[in-house]
Amino acid sequence: MPPADPITETGGAVPGMAGLARGAGPRSDSPDPGGVSGECGRADGHSEDAMDLRLPDDLVTPAAVDALGPPDGPGSGGRHQEMDRPPVSSPETGAPSRPVSVPRHGDLLDRVAEWGPADTPAGAFHLVPVRLERDLPLISRWMNDPAAAAFWELAGPQEVTRDHLRAQLAGDGRSVPCIGVLDGVPMSYWEIYRADLDPLARHYPALPHDTGIHLLVGGIADRGRGLGGMLLRAVTDLVLAQRPSCTRVIAEPDIRNTPSVAAFLTAGFRFSAEVDLPGKRAALMVRDRPHRQVV
C-alpha cells in the first residue's frame, strides 16, 4: 500500500529514458485537487503468508512471461511481500473458484512495457518498467522523503527499496514496478498489479483481471499542482485500453491521505468503501470501464 510523494528534486532524465518523450519543453499543469502527496496505493506495509491460489479457467493461458512481478519471498515488507496465492471469488456466486497454479509462462498484465505513451495536458507520459541498476538510487531517494516514508514505509538504506523492487522483479509478473516519465523527466514511481491475485482480494469482492495502481509522485515541485489526478486518469485509461479483460481499476490509499483520495476522485474513481487492511485503514477506490467498452 505504498503511496505517493518523493523528494524535491526530480533530476535529469534517467539514462535511456530521455528519448522516450515527445517534445522537450517544460511540463505544464492541469488543475485538480491538491495532486498526490502521500500514498496512492499499497494494500499493506507488511508481509503476508502465502495462500492457495484459486483462479478462474480463463486465467490459465500459456504465453511469454514478463519477469516483472510480485515477490515470492521475504523482502522489504512492502505490499506485495509473500502474496502469491490470494483467493479469487467468482463474480457470479462470490464462491472461490477451483484451485489452479499461476502460469509461470503467462503475461499477467498484458505487457506493460509495450503500452506506449499517454498524451496528457502536461506532455507525453510513459510507464517504463524499473531496472534496478538504473533506477534504484532515484527511487530510494524518493522513498526517503518524509512525506513518502510516512505511507510507503520504505525509508532507510538503498537495500530496503532494493528488496522491495527485487521481490516484484523476481516474481511471476502480477506486479510491475515502473518509473513514470513525463516529457523525458522521471518524476514518479508506479506499481501496476493484479488486484485479484493480491491479498487485497481478501478484503473486497474481487473480479477476474481487476488491476490495481500505486503511485508515488517524485519531487516536491511536482506535488500540489494537479499532476497526480491527471496522471492517474491517463494511466487508468492506459490500463483499460491495453487490458481488454479488465473491467475496473482498483486503488486503496490510506483513508488519512486526503490529497491522494482527492486525486483518485479527480481521475474518475469512485469511493466504494472503507476497508481494514494490514497496517492501515484504506479507502477502496474503483474506476469502472464504461459498459459500452466492456469486452
Order of alpha helices (4+ residues) and beta strands (2+ residues): beta-beta-alpha-alpha-alpha-beta-beta-beta-alpha-beta-alpha-beta-beta
